[in-house]
Amino acid sequence: MTVFDDLAAEQDRLDHMLAGLEESRWTSPSGAAGWTIADVVLHLAQSEESVVVTTSGRDLRAGLGIGSFAMSIDIQALRDATDEDVRAINRLLPQLSGSAPPLDREAVRRIATWQGNSLLAARSAGDIIGILTLVMFPIPTGLRARIEDVVVDEAARGQGTGAALTREAIRLAQAAGARTIDLTTRPSRDAASRLYERLGFGLRDTRVYRLAGGGDDRRGRGSQDR
Ligand SMILES: CC(C)(COP(=O)(O)OP(=O)(O)OC[C@H]1O[C@@H](n2cnc3c(N)ncnc32)[C@H](O)[C@@H]1OP(=O)(O)O)[C@@H](O)C(=O)NCCC(=O)NCCS
C-alpha cells in the first residue's frame, strides 16, 4: 500500500463519517475546547494552495489527541526570495547540517527555480520557519519524487509545521503523477522518523550508497548530516 492509498483511505473514512451528520450537528461543540464540528472539519480539510494548519489561541489537543496549537502556518513553493527569506533560510540550514555554507539570494533562487524542484517554505506571520525541498525526476521506470532537506526552526517545532510541509510535498508529487516518494533520514533523527512514519512512509529494504566528493557536494565533503 502506498502513502497515496493511505491518504485516499483516510479521506474515504472522513467522507463516510461526515455523510451521516445532521445539519444541526455541524455547529455543535466538538471534543476540542472552543471548536465546533465544522471548525474541526475545516481544519482537517486543508486548502489546496495554502495549508492552514492552526488557528491562533485554539487548542485541538483534547479533541484530536495531538499537541497544542499556537499559530497559523502557510505553505508555499518559493519562486524568489526576499533578503529576509534568505536570512531565515540561513538560520535554518545550520539546524540541518553542520557543514552547509550559507546561501545567497541567487543560490536560493537557483534552487527554487531548478527544473523538477519545489522549494517549499512554511511561514508563520510572514516569516519562514521551515523548509522542505521536493525533487521530481522522470526515469525509465516512471516519475519519481524525493523529499530532501526538511528543517523546522527549533523554536517552532512540535506544532505541525514539519507535517504540513511533508503533506504538501506528498500532494504535489501525487498531483504530478509520481510513482513513489523517497526520503532518507539518519537513525538518530527520532523526531523526523516518527513524523515520516506517522504520514505513512515505510522503511525500504535497500542499500543507500554515497560517493563522497563526487561532484559539487557544497564544499566537496560527503555530508553525514542528512
Ligand atoms: C523533523 C522536524 C522537521 C519536525 O518538524 P516539526 O515541525 O517539529 O514537526 P511536527 O510538529 O509536524 O511533528 C513533530 C511533533 O509535534 C507533534 N505534532 C504534530 N502535529 C502537531 C500539531 N498540529 N500540533 C501540535 N503538535 C503536533 C507530533 O506529534 C510530533 O510529536 P513527536 O515528536 O512525539 O512525534 C524537526 O524536528 C527538525 O527540523 N529537526 C531537525 C532537522 C531534521 O532532523 N530534519 C529531518 C531531516 S530528514
The ligand as an ORCA input file, in Angstrom:
! r2SCAN-3c Opt
* xyz 0 1
  C      11.966     16.696     11.954
  C      11.401     18.113     12.022
  C      11.426     18.724     10.639
  C       9.935     18.028     12.519
  O       9.376     19.336     12.479
  P       8.138     19.747     13.407
  O       7.566     20.988     12.871
  O       8.549     19.736     14.830
  O       7.180     18.517     13.099
  P       5.693     18.322     13.625
  O       5.322     19.404     14.577
  O       4.846     18.114     12.444
  O       5.814     16.949     14.385
  C       6.671     16.873     15.493
  C       5.890     16.608     16.775
  O       4.860     17.518     17.005
  C       3.631     16.804     17.118
  N       2.639     17.467     16.266
  C       2.320     17.185     15.010
  N       1.355     17.962     14.564
  C       1.070     18.781     15.576
  C       0.148     19.831     15.710
  N      -0.651     20.186     14.699
  N       0.122     20.480     16.875
  C       0.934     20.124     17.861
  N       1.826     19.127     17.782
  C       1.879     18.461     16.654
  C       3.840     15.469     16.591
  O       3.045     14.526     17.268
  C       5.285     15.272     16.777
  O       5.497     14.694     18.029
  P       6.531     13.535     18.193
  O       7.888     14.159     18.106
  O       6.248     12.995     19.536
  O       6.312     12.574     17.058
  C      12.179     18.992     13.036
  O      12.262     18.305     14.265
  C      13.575     19.364     12.586
  O      13.753     20.326     11.849
  N      14.598     18.594     13.036
  C      15.995     18.875     12.716
  C      16.325     18.601     11.274
  C      15.883     17.221     10.836
  O      16.032     16.230     11.536
  N      15.344     17.175      9.626
  C      14.907     15.950      9.017
  C      15.982     15.534      8.068
  S      15.496     14.060      7.222
*
